[in-house]
Amino acid sequence: MLAIEELHVDFVKWCDFILIKLIELSRKDSTVRSVGVDQSDFTQILLEGDPTILEEDNGSTFHNGIMDAVTNLQAMGLVERDSQWKVTKKGRTLATDMMPLWWSICQEKLEPEHQQLLHVVNRLSPHSEDGYAWVEGIAEKTLTAELGWPADPCS
């Protein structure tokens, strides 16, 4: 199965793992290096010939985990994503030491309400299975209930 040290990974480690795997693949294949790799091929490479993970739920959470990771890596400028996925120069540079990226993110000053919201989202959104992770959206009703905020922001 996947070559991840921990069975249950958090989403940040999962994103790091996906970035490293994309870089490793680009080093082995000049087409991937220049054009990128598509999701289907990348999924098969991650499974390393052991598709049992796809049998559990038709692979939907595994596929969601890959898409969530690539989408977040793209939002941080570490991966380009069109029809193919390709690591950016910034992604290659930061892959060896993600500390500068996390440092800059953690330096953001948040209003107390935003901190409160972030804590709830960080608690409810991430999910993991053996060897992979994904995030799920949280319904507004659930968020307002968890935060003790009124459902109508005008209240």
N, C-alpha and C positions, 0 to 999 in steps of 0.2 A: 504494500500500500504506500501511502505518502511517507516520505522521509522527513518527518518532523519529530523532534526529540520528545515533545510532550504529546500525550494523547488528546487532551483537551487544551486547545490553544485559545488565547484571546485574539481579538480581531486585529490589534496592532501587530502581533507576531505573525498572524496569518498574512497580512499585507506585506510585511517584510519578506516572508517566505515566497510569496508570489513574485515580488520584485526580483529576488535572487534567482528564482527559477527562470524567469524571463531573460535575465542577463546570462545565465548559464547556457540557455538554449541559443541565444544569439552568438555566443562564443563558438558554439559547435556548428552552426549553420549560417552560411553567408547570406542566404535568402532571408532568414529571420532577422539578421543584422541589418540588412538594407531595406526590406519591405515590412517585416513583422511576421506575426503568427496569428492564425485565426483561432477563435474560441474552441472550436471542435478539436483541432489538432492539439492545442495547449491542454485541454481537458484530458485527452488520451495520454499525453506525456506525463501529466500529474498522476494519473492512475497507475502508470508504470505496468500496464498489462494486468492489473487486478481490478476489474470492474465491479466487485462486490458492493462497493460504496454506492453505486448507482441503483442497485437492486432494492435498497431499503425504502426509498420514497420516490422511485423513478429518477433519482438524482437531482431533484429540484433544489434541495437545500445546498447540495454541493455546487451546482451550477450557480445558484444565487450567491454563494460564498465567493466564487471566482469573480463573478460580475461585480459584486460589492467591492471587492479588493481592487480590481482594475479601475473601477469608477473613482474610488477614493484616491488611488495612486495618480490617476489622470488629473483630478481636481488639485492635487499638490504639484502638478507639473513633472511628475516622475515617469509617466507613461503617456504615449500618444495613442489614441484609440480612434480609428476609423473602422474600416472593415477588418483591419489587422491591428494587432497590438505590438507596440515597439517601445523600448525603454529610451527615454530622452537622455541627453548628456547630463542634465541635472540628476536624473535617476541613477545613472552610472556613478556619478561623483558621490552622491549621498549614500548609496547602498553600502559602502564600506564603513560609514560612520553616520548614522541617522541622528546623532545627538544635536547637531546644529538645527536641524529641522524641528525636532521635538522641543528644543529650547525656545525657538522663536514662537512656536504655537503656545507653549506654556506661559510665555511672557504677556500674552493678551490680558488686558484688564477687563473684567466683566462686571456689569452691574449685579447687585445681589439677586435680583429676579432671574437674570440670565444664568448665574451660578447655580441657583436652585433648579432651574430647568435642565441645565446640563447634567447635574447629578442624577436626576430622574431618568433622563434619556440614556445616560451611560449605564444605569442599572437595568433598565428594561429592554433596551434595543439589542445589545449583543447576545448572540447565541453561539454555541459550539457543539460539535460532535467529535468523534474520534478523528483527529488530524486536520480539521478545518473549522472555519468560523464564518458567520454571516451576521448581518444586522437586519432588523425588521423595523418598519415604520411603527409608530405608536399613535393610536387614535387620540384625537384631541380630547375626547371625553375621558379617556384613561389618564391622560396627562393632567387635566384640570382636577380630576379626583385625587390623584397622587399628590399634587401640589397644594390642594386645598384652595385653589383659585376658583372664582365664579366662572361658570360656563360661558356667560355673556361678558365680554371684556368691557362693556359699557356699564355694567352693574356696579 
